[in-house]
Amino acid sequence: MRFSRGVITIAVIVVVLAVAVSVGLYHLLKRAPVVVREAYCVVDTPVGVRELDPEQARISATIAAVAARRKLPERAVVIAYATALQESKLRNVDYGDRDSVGVFQQRESQGWGTKKQIMDPVYATNRFFAALVKVKNYRKLPLAEAAQAVQRSAGGYAYAPHEEEAKILAAAFTGKVPRALHCWYPQTRTPAPAPRTREARKQLARALGSTAITTEKRGWLVASWWVAHAEMYGLTRVGYGGATWSNDYETEGWEADGKPGKPGARRVELS
């Protein structure tokens, strides 16, 4: 079969154009900015779902651990979360009204401690709870009244709207609801450093005291603390109670690992 010169010319033009378009698209895509996903955490419980950033998750885990060390009821944790949500949005900020700083916006001039001390979430949380337990019948008081008795802020009414959100966080971070916390953070292409678990265990012990797991609920509190601090300490896997959290963007939560979960399991596995 013979083709006319015109047909051959058109075919050559089409091929050249196709190659040109392909090369152009290649270079355009090559220059396009790479979309970098940001680290995130999410709490999923029967009473609701709440999205957090990693700092908020770490602060939440710390508050729950300090409460467990002091053997405080869940109500105390809820009050603390609602207070921190209003005061700092659950972040350890180094600014505020006058000399207010930290998670609970405590003031050096009012005897809460030095700025350096207040900026330590474990210290600040301990000071908050020490004041809260002195409030008569704080467990039965409306949340805003209990929080205001500690904070003595200009707008004590503002704590109440955070109560439902605080209950969601308390259910997850106290270990009441297993597998409730999932976090993800981007990893570099280079191999991640070995998990700094020794340093992390010291920080966990500062908040929780003994890190021994004596009940299943305490085990899930500890497991949630590790997941919340995974990015900080280079962890990619946490296992407990027959389930495993992995730093996997495609995974929405904990997955069964094929190992039978034992009530009151004594160990959280890390890597």
Salt bridges, closest charged atoms under 4 A:
ASP53 OD2 - ARG91 NH2 2.45
GLU74 OE1 - LYS176 NZ 3.53
ASP97 OD2 - ARG98 NH2 3.21
ASP99 OD1 - ARG107 NE 2.53
ASP120 OD2 - ARG206 NH2 2.55
GLU163 OE2 - ARG75 NH1 2.87
GLU163 OE2 - LYS167 NZ 3.83
GLU164 OE2 - LYS167 NZ 3.68
GLU165 OE2 - ARG50 NE 1.81
GLU199 OE1 - ARG196 NE 3.72
GLU269 OE1 - ARG237 NH2 3.59
GLU269 OE1 - LYS259 NZ 3.55
